[in-house]
Amino acid sequence: MKQEPETITKKELVNRIADRTGQTKVVVKDIVQMFLDEIIEELATGNRLEFREFGVFEVRDRAARRAQNPRTLQKVAVPAKKVVKFKVGRSMREKVCEEREEPVKPVPKVAAPKVAAKPVAPLIPPATPPAPPKSDSIF
């Protein structure tokens, strides 16, 4: 059974980096936010960002198309737009896609609701009376 992935927030990443570097959380948060803002600015101007071994961010044009509303089945026009694409790098692909044995978290025990017991019929059929004794006569 596959477990749901955990959501990691920017705050959690800032805390981890601050702990590892010895910097204050405020400084690390500002640096992380500046980094993200720079990525957004570069993509907004149409530039491509390449981080070796990590991946590539780039903006692509998506053509206009006709789609269908699943509720009403009505055809609708979807205008052309720009979308951000990410192509994963080799190092990340190897790390994320490697097969690894994940520890199985124990399933919490849930107490079963208490229900009044109903009388249950015995599973063993009642004993049959013994056969009458055989007589010594032939007839």
C-alpha positions in Angstrom: 0.0 0.0 0.0 1.5 3.3 -1.1 1.4 6.1 1.4 0.5 9.7 0.6 3.5 12.1 0.0 4.1 14.6 2.7 3.8 18.3 1.8 6.9 20.4 2.6 6.4 24.1 2.9 8.8 26.9 2.3 8.9 27.5 6.1 10.0 23.9 6.6 12.8 24.3 4.0 13.9 27.6 5.6 14.1 25.9 9.0 16.1 23.0 7.6 18.6 25.3 5.8 18.9 27.5 8.9 19.7 24.5 11.1 22.3 23.2 8.7 24.0 26.5 8.0 23.8 28.2 11.4 22.2 31.3 9.8 19.1 32.9 11.2 15.7 31.9 9.8 15.1 35.5 8.8 18.2 35.6 6.7 17.6 32.2 5.1 13.9 33.1 4.4 15.0 36.3 2.6 17.6 34.5 0.5 15.1 31.7 -0.5 12.5 34.3 -1.3 15.0 36.4 -3.4 15.9 33.2 -5.3 12.3 32.4 -6.0 11.6 36.0 -7.1 14.6 35.9 -9.5 13.3 32.7 -11.1 9.9 34.3 -11.6 11.4 37.5 -13.0 13.5 35.5 -15.5 10.6 33.4 -16.6 8.4 36.5 -17.0 10.9 38.0 -19.4 10.9 34.8 -21.4 14.3 33.5 -20.4 15.2 29.9 -19.8 16.7 28.9 -16.5 19.1 25.9 -16.5 20.4 24.4 -13.3 22.8 21.6 -14.2 21.9 18.2 -12.8 18.7 19.7 -11.4 16.6 20.7 -14.4 15.5 23.4 -16.8 12.6 25.9 -16.4 11.3 27.5 -19.6 8.2 29.3 -20.9 6.4 27.8 -23.8 3.4 28.9 -25.8 0.3 26.8 -25.7 -1.9 27.1 -28.8 -5.6 28.0 -28.6 -7.9 25.0 -28.7 -11.5 23.9 -28.3 -12.5 22.1 -25.2 -15.7 20.6 -23.8 -17.3 21.3 -20.5 -17.8 17.9 -19.0 -21.0 18.9 -17.2 -22.9 20.5 -20.0 -20.9 19.0 -22.9 -20.9 22.5 -24.4 -17.9 23.3 -26.6 -15.8 26.2 -25.3 -12.8 28.1 -26.8 -9.6 28.1 -24.7 -7.3 31.0 -25.7 -3.6 30.6 -26.3 -1.4 31.2 -23.3 2.1 30.9 -22.0 2.9 28.0 -19.6 6.0 27.2 -17.5 7.5 23.8 -18.3 10.1 22.0 -16.2 12.4 19.3 -17.6 14.0 17.3 -14.9 17.8 16.9 -14.8 19.8 13.7 -14.7 20.8 13.9 -11.0 17.3 14.6 -9.8 15.8 11.9 -12.1 18.3 9.3 -10.7 17.6 10.3 -7.1 13.8 10.5 -7.4 13.3 7.5 -9.6 15.6 5.1 -7.8 13.9 2.1 -6.3 14.1 2.2 -2.5 12.6 0.2 0.3 10.4 2.6 2.2 9.7 1.9 5.8 6.1 0.9 6.3 4.4 3.1 8.9 2.3 1.0 11.3 -1.5 1.4 10.8 -3.1 2.9 13.9 -5.4 0.5 15.6 -9.0 1.6 15.7 -11.2 0.2 18.4 -14.1 -1.7 17.0 -17.5 -0.4 18.1 -19.0 -2.4 20.9 -22.1 -4.3 19.7 -24.3 -6.5 21.8 -23.6 -10.1 21.0 -26.4 -12.1 19.5 -26.8 -15.8 20.4 -25.0 -17.9 17.8 -26.2 -21.3 16.7 -23.7 -24.1 17.5 -21.6 -25.1 14.6 -21.7 -28.8 15.6 -24.9 -30.6 14.7 -26.7 -32.3 17.5 -25.7 -35.9 18.2 -27.9 -38.5 16.5 -29.5 -41.0 18.8 -27.6 -44.3 18.9 -28.9 -47.1 16.6 -31.0 -49.8 18.3 -29.1 -52.9 19.2 -29.1 -55.7 16.7 -31.0 -58.8 17.7 -29.5 -62.3 17.5 -32.2 -63.5 15.2 -31.6 -63.8 11.5 -35.1 -62.5 10.6 
